[in-house]
């Protein structure tokens, strides 16, 4: 095991939060998810597999919550009345498939999988199905997802308030934009080595590419599409808070800048994700305006429907050259995507994942055994139809949950923001997700939602929910 400098920093931060106020632990846990290409540890025994910063910080976060709240809240997060129960079922089934299915179906099919080379970079190749280090790493990540979900749930049931989540979102969006700017500046000033401090994972790093004459923003992530998926979640969160007039000036600016960063990332994933998130927010804004005119955002509705198309038309008329440049740009990003080398590779991944699903009789090849370019096919090829159904039920339970009847407006706004963030993450993963693990941020958001909201079938808050709306200055919050 090799400890990286970012790993040392993470361990020190983890030890500090064990004695610091509990709110620090949540803020740092959320902030750690920003470092999507920073290795904390490397494991030569697993072919150089890397442990990222959020994965190393997670045990400290969970331990801090256990010290403050005990095990009761963790178990409550996973009880049958909670959405976490379906995540637990999915993870348990996934662990069983990781252990047995690669051996049961060994050699009967081929899968796209990551081949790791110690002290080198990963590469993806088509190989006969067999048990590999990927089954181990993805299993560990899946367990980490359950822990992150339960710890976030415990935090908001014990001490956290909606205001703490809003503060963490604002901080995270600000830092993400700062690193995006740093990525562009260091690229054009030939000082990329500064950003290399945050890019130490054993991944294929595509951080220096351009498209349509624009630098493809990757920030602290290994490539532009990963950055785009992350930034889209932050855009959905901040835009939702702005629509609900929560810290309007701050969330409005951060939402607009996050949208600009998404567009400048030149990622097809970003564009498709925007086409899902913006209509969702627009429809929600209409519903909110009809229900409560005081909360309406008429300017947003008018701009989205009338002003944006009008501006596009004016630009086309006044600057004809823009039309040709824009057409070339869109063709390169979307229309020619399938015929590009990357598009052909990802099409092959999906074709092989679907073949794996069929060859294993719908059971899957085992968690971590196959890679695809769509999370739907990742689930089907890894954990089969049963695992796919578990995931659908989990997401439906999270997005379909409702808040307590006595919830205040701040809580309602945060719940809506979290649902927008989860929807953004599911949408981008559905079109470009490559592995089972959706990242710590996904499980923190879903765990927060489960803590704030009540399943539709329940008559009231689950045990311990009386703590979720406790004032921020509560003395027990610092236990």
C-alpha positions in Angstrom: 0.0 0.0 0.0 1.3 3.4 -1.0 0.1 6.5 0.8 -0.2 9.6 -1.4 0.2 13.2 -0.1 -3.6 13.7 -0.6 -4.1 10.6 1.5 -2.0 12.1 4.3 -4.1 15.3 4.2 -7.3 13.2 4.2 -6.2 11.2 7.2 -5.2 14.3 9.2 -8.6 15.9 8.3 -10.3 12.7 9.3 -8.6 12.6 12.7 -9.5 16.2 13.3 -13.2 15.8 12.7 -13.3 13.0 15.3 -13.0 15.7 18.0 -14.4 18.6 16.1 -18.1 19.7 15.9 -20.1 17.2 14.1 -21.2 19.7 11.4 -17.6 19.9 10.2 -17.6 16.2 9.4 -20.5 16.6 7.0 -19.1 19.6 5.3 -15.8 18.0 4.7 -17.4 14.8 3.5 -19.4 16.7 0.9 -16.3 18.7 -0.1 -14.2 15.5 -0.5 -16.4 14.3 -3.3 -14.9 17.1 -5.4 -11.6 15.3 -5.7 -12.6 12.7 -8.3 -9.1 12.1 -9.7 -7.1 12.4 -6.5 -5.7 9.2 -5.2 -5.3 8.8 -1.4 -3.9 5.3 -1.5 -2.7 3.0 -4.2 -2.8 -0.8 -3.8 -0.1 -2.7 -5.7 -1.6 -6.0 -4.7 -4.7 -5.1 -6.7 -2.8 -4.1 -9.8 -2.3 -0.5 -8.6 -6.0 0.2 -7.9 -6.4 3.6 -6.2 -8.5 4.6 -3.2 -9.9 8.1 -3.9 -10.1 10.9 -1.3 -13.8 10.6 -0.5 -13.5 6.8 -0.1 -10.7 7.2 2.5 -12.5 10.0 4.3 -15.8 8.1 4.5 -14.8 5.8 7.4 -13.9 8.8 9.5 -17.2 10.5 8.7 -19.1 7.3 9.6 -17.1 6.9 12.8 -17.8 10.5 13.9 -21.5 9.9 13.4 -21.3 6.6 15.3 -19.6 8.4 18.2 -22.3 11.1 18.2 -25.4 9.1 17.5 -24.7 5.4 18.1 -25.8 2.6 15.9 -29.5 3.2 16.1 -29.7 5.7 13.3 -27.6 3.6 11.0 -29.9 0.7 11.4 -33.0 3.0 11.1 -31.6 4.1 7.7 -31.8 0.5 6.4 -35.0 -0.7 7.9 -37.8 -2.0 5.6 -39.8 1.2 5.9 -36.9 3.2 4.5 -35.5 3.5 0.9 -32.2 2.4 2.3 -33.6 -1.1 2.7 -33.7 -1.5 -1.1 -30.1 -0.2 -1.3 -29.1 -2.8 1.3 -30.8 -5.6 -0.7 -29.1 -4.4 -3.9 -25.7 -4.3 -2.3 -26.1 -7.7 -0.6 -27.2 -9.3 -3.8 -24.3 -7.5 -5.6 -21.7 -8.9 -3.2 -23.0 -12.4 -3.7 -22.8 -12.0 -7.5 -19.2 -10.6 -7.2 -18.1 -13.7 -5.3 -19.9 -16.5 -7.2 -21.0 -15.4 -10.7 -17.6 -14.8 -12.2 -16.7 -18.3 -11.3 -20.1 -19.9 -12.2 -20.1 -18.2 -15.7 -16.3 -18.2 -16.2 -15.3 -18.5 -19.8 -18.9 -18.6 -21.3 -18.8 -14.9 -22.2 -16.5 -12.0 -22.7 -16.7 -8.6 -20.9 -15.2 -5.2 -21.3 -13.2 -4.8 -18.1 -10.3 -2.7 -16.7 -6.9 -4.3 -16.8 -4.7 -2.8 -14.1 -0.9 -2.5 -14.4 1.0 -1.8 -11.2 2.7 1.7 -11.3 1.0 2.3 -14.6 -2.3 3.4 -16.1 -5.5 1.4 -16.5 -6.7 0.2 -19.9 -9.9 -1.4 -20.9 -9.9 -4.6 -22.9 -12.3 -7.4 -24.0 -11.4 -10.5 -21.9 -13.1 -13.8 -21.1 -15.1 -13.6 -17.9 -13.1 -14.4 -14.8 -12.8 -13.2 -11.2 -10.6 -10.2 -11.0 -9.6 -7.3 -8.8 -12.5 -5.3 -10.3 -14.9 -7.5 -8.4 -13.1 -6.7 -5.2 -12.9 -2.9 -5.7 -16.5 -2.5 -6.9 -17.7 -4.6 -4.0 -15.8 -2.3 -1.6 -17.3 0.8 -3.3 -20.8 -0.7 -3.0 -20.4 -1.2 0.7 -19.1 2.3 1.0 -22.2 3.5 -0.7 -24.4 1.9 1.9 -22.2 3.4 4.7 -22.4 6.9 3.1 -26.2 6.6 2.8 -26.6 5.5 6.4 -24.1 8.1 7.8 -25.8 11.0 5.9 -29.2 9.7 7.2 -27.8 9.5 10.8 -26.3 13.0 10.5 -29.6 14.7 9.6 -31.7 12.6 12.1 -29.2 13.4 14.9 -28.0 17.0 14.4 -28.1 18.3 10.8 -30.6 20.8 9.5 -31.6 21.8 6.0 -29.5 24.9 6.4 -26.4 22.8 6.9 -27.0 21.1 3.6 -27.6 24.4 1.8 -24.3 25.7 3.2 -22.4 22.6 2.0 -24.0 22.8 -1.5 -22.9 26.5 -1.8 -19.4 25.7 -0.6 -19.1 22.8 -3.0 -20.4 24.7 -6.0 -18.0 27.5 -5.3 -15.0 25.3 -5.0 -16.0 23.4 -8.2 -16.1 26.6 -10.2 -12.8 27.7 -8.7 -11.1 24.5 -9.8 -12.8 24.8 -13.3 -11.3 28.3 -13.7 -7.9 27.0 -12.5 -8.1 24.2 -15.0 -8.6 26.6 -17.9 -6.0 29.1 -16.7 -3.3 26.5 -16.1 -3.9 25.0 -19.5 -3.5 28.2 -21.4 -0.5 29.3 -19.3 1.3 26.0 -19.7 1.2 25.4 -15.9 -0.9 22.2 -15.8 1.6 20.7 -13.3 -0.2 22.8 -10.6 -3.4 20.8 -11.2 -1.5 17.5 -11.3 -1.5 17.6 -7.5 -5.2 16.7 -7.7 -4.9 14.2 -10.5 -3.0 11.3 -9.1 -5.4 8.4 -9.6 -4.4 5.4 -11.7 -6.9 6.4 -14.4 -6.6 7.4 -18.1 -6.5 11.2 -17.7 -8.0 13.2 -20.6 -7.5 16.6 -19.1 -5.7 18.5 -21.9 -8.1 18.1 -24.8 -9.9 20.7 -26.9 -13.1 20.6 -28.9 -14.3 23.3 -31.3 -11.4 25.5 -30.2 -12.5 25.4 -26.6 -10.6 23.8 -23.7 -12.6 20.9 -22.4 -13.0 21.7 -18.7 -12.2 18.7 -16.5 -11.5 20.5 -13.2 -10.4 18.0 -10.5 -11.8 15.0 -12.5 -10.1 12.7 -14.9 -12.1 13.9 -18.0 -14.6 16.5 -19.2 -17.6 14.1 -19.2 -17.0 13.2 -15.5 -16.7 16.9 -14.6 -19.9 17.6 -16.6 -21.9 15.0 -14.7 -20.7 16.4 -11.4 -21.3 20.0 -12.4 -24.8 19.1 -13.7 -25.7 17.9 -10.2 -24.5 21.1 -8.6 -26.4 23.1 -11.2 -29.6 21.2 -10.5 -29.1 21.8 -6.7 -28.3 25.5 -6.9 -30.9 26.2 -9.6 -33.6 24.4 -7.5 -32.7 26.4 -4.4 -32.8 29.7 -6.5 -36.2 28.8 -7.8 -37.4 28.3 -4.2 -35.8 31.7 -3.2 -33.3 30.1 -0.8 -30.3 32.5 -0.6 -31.4 33.7 -4.0 -28.4 35.9 -4.9 -25.8 33.3 -4.0 -27.6 30.3 -5.5 -28.6 32.2 -8.6 -25.0 33.3 -9.4 -23.7 29.8 -8.7 -26.4 28.2 -10.8 -25.7 30.5 -13.7 -22.0 30.0 -13.5 -22.3 26.2 -13.2 -24.5 26.2 -16.3 -21.9 28.2 -18.1 -19.2 25.7 -17.0 -21.4 22.9 -18.3 -21.7 24.4 -21.7 -18.0 25.2 -21.8 -17.1 21.6 -20.9 -18.3 20.8 -24.5 -19.5 17.4 -23.1 -22.4 15.7 -24.9 -23.3 14.3 -21.5 -23.7 17.8 -20.2 -26.0 18.9 -23.1 -28.2 15.8 -22.7 -28.3 16.3 -19.0 -29.3 19.9 -19.3 -32.1 18.9 -21.6 -33.4 16.7 -18.8 -32.9 19.0 -15.8 -34.0 22.3 -17.2 -37.4 21.1 -18.4 -37.9 19.4 -15.1 -37.1 22.6 -13.2 -39.3 24.6 -15.6 -42.3 22.4 -15.1 -41.7 22.5 -11.4 -41.5 26.3 -11.5 -44.9 26.4 -13.2 -46.5 24.1 -10.6 -45.0 26.2 -7.8 -46.3 29.4 -9.3 -49.8 28.0 -9.7 -49.8 26.8 -6.1 -48.1 29.8 -4.5 -47.8 32.9 -6.7 -45.5 34.6 -4.2 -42.9 31.9 -4.9 -43.2 32.1 -8.7 -40.2 32.9 -10.9 -41.9 34.5 -14.0 -38.6 35.8 -15.3 -37.2 32.3 -15.5 -40.2 31.0 -17.2 -40.2 33.8 -19.8 -36.5 33.5 -20.5 -36.6 29.8 -20.9 -39.5 29.9 -23.3 -39.2 33.1 -25.2 -36.0 35.1 -24.7 -33.5 32.3 -25.3 -34.9 31.3 -28.7 -35.2 35.0 -29.6 -31.6 35.7 -28.8 -30.5 32.7 -30.9 -32.5 34.0 -33.8 -31.0 37.5 -33.5 -27.5 36.1 -33.4 -28.1 34.0 -36.5 -29.4 37.0 -38.4 -26.8 39.5 -37.3 -23.8 37.1 -37.4 -24.3 34.5 -40.2 -20.9 33.1 -39.7 -21.9 31.9 -36.2 -24.4 29.5 -37.8 -21.7 27.6 -39.7 -19.4 27.5 -36.7 -22.2 26.4 -34.4 -23.2 23.7 -36.8 -19.7 22.3 -37.0 -19.5 22.5 -33.2 -22.7 20.6 -32.6 -21.8 18.1 -35.3 -18.5 17.4 -33.5 -20.1 17.1 -30.1 -23.3 15.2 -30.9 -24.0 14.2 -34.5 -20.6 12.8 -35.2 -20.2 11.4 -31.7 -21.2 7.8 -32.7 -18.7 7.7 -35.6 -15.8 9.0 -33.5 -13.3 6.6 -32.0 -14.7 7.3 -28.5 -18.3 6.7 -29.8 -17.3 3.4 -31.5 -15.6 2.2 -28.4 -18.5 3.0 -26.1 -20.9 1.4 -28.6 -18.8 -1.8 -28.4 -18.9 -1.6 -24.6 -22.7 -1.5 -24.7 -23.0 -4.3 -27.2 -20.7 -6.5 -25.2 -22.6 -5.6 -21.9 -25.9 -6.6 -23.5 -24.4 -9.8 -24.8 -23.1 -10.6 -21.3 -26.6 -10.1 -19.9 -28.0 -12.6 -22.4 -25.1 -15.1 -22.0 -25.6 -15.2 -18.3 -29.4 -15.8 -18.6 -30.3 -12.4 -17.2 -28.4 -13.0 -14.0 -25.4 -10.8 -14.7 -21.7 -11.6 -14.7 -21.1 -10.4 -11.1 -20.6 -7.0 -9.6 -17.5 -5.4 -11.1 -17.2 -7.9 -14.0 -18.3 -5.8 -16.9 -18.1 -2.2 -18.0 -20.5 -0.3 -20.3 -21.3 3.2 -21.4 -24.8 3.3 -19.9 -25.7 2.7 -16.3 -28.7 0.6 -17.4 -26.4 -1.8 -19.2 -23.9 -1.7 -16.3 -26.6 -3.0 -13.9 -27.9 -5.6 -16.3 -24.5 -6.9 -17.2 -23.2 -6.9 -13.6 -26.1 -7.7 -11.3 -28.7 -8.8 -13.8 -32.4 -8.1 -14.0 -33.0 -8.6 -10.3 -30.3 -6.1 -9.3 -31.7 -3.6 -11.9 -35.2 -3.9 -10.3 -33.7 -3.4 -6.8 -32.1 -0.2 -8.0 -35.2 1.1 -9.7 -37.2 0.5 -6.5 -34.6 2.3 -4.5 -34.5 5.4 -6.7 -38.4 5.4 -6.9 -38.5 5.2 -3.1 -36.1 8.2 -2.8 -37.7 10.4 -5.4 -41.3 9.4 -4.4 -40.8 10.1 -0.7 -42.7 13.0 0.9 -41.9 15.3 3.7 -43.6 15.4 7.1 -46.8 17.3 7.3 -45.4 19.8 9.8 -42.3 20.5 7.7 -41.3 24.1 7.3 -40.6 25.8 3.9 -36.8 25.5 4.2 -37.0 21.7 4.6 -39.4 21.5 1.6 -37.0 23.5 -0.6 -34.0 21.4 0.4 -35.9 18.2 -0.4 -36.9 19.5 -3.8 -33.2 20.4 -4.4 -32.0 17.0 -3.4 -34.5 15.3 -5.7 -33.3 17.5 -8.6 -29.7 16.6 -7.9 -30.5 12.9 -7.7 -32.5 13.1 -11.0 -29.5 14.8 -12.7 -27.2 12.1 -11.5 -29.4 9.3 -12.6 -30.0 11.0 -16.0 -26.3 11.4 -16.8 -25.4 8.0 -15.5 -28.1 6.4 -17.7 -26.4 7.8 -20.8 -22.7 7.6 -19.8 -22.3 5.7 -16.6 -19.5 3.1 -16.9 -19.3 1.4 -13.5 -21.6 0.3 -10.8 -20.4 2.8 -8.2 -22.3 6.2 -8.7 -20.0 8.1 -6.3 -20.2 9.2 -2.7 -22.2 12.3 -3.6 -25.1 10.2 -4.9 -25.4 8.3 -1.6 -25.0 11.4 0.5 -27.9 13.1 -1.4 -30.1 10.0 -1.2 -29.3 9.5 2.5 -30.2 13.1 3.2 -33.4 12.7 1.3 -34.3 9.6 3.3 -33.7 11.5 6.5 -35.7 14.5 5.5 -38.6 12.8 3.8 -41.1 10.2 4.8 -42.1 7.3 2.5 -45.5 7.8 1.0 -46.8 4.6 2.6 -45.9 5.8 6.1 -48.2 7.7 8.3 -45.5 9.9 9.9 -41.8 10.4 10.4 -39.7 7.3 11.2 -38.1 6.9 14.6 -35.7 9.6 15.3 -37.1 12.1 12.8 -37.8 14.5 15.5 -34.1 15.4 15.5 -34.0 16.3 11.8 -35.4 19.7 12.3 -33.5 20.5 15.4 -32.1 24.1 15.5 -28.6 24.6 14.2 -27.3 25.9 17.5 -28.5 22.9 19.5 -25.9 21.9 22.1 -26.3 18.2 21.2 -25.2 18.9 17.7 -21.6 19.3 19.0 -21.5 16.0 20.9 
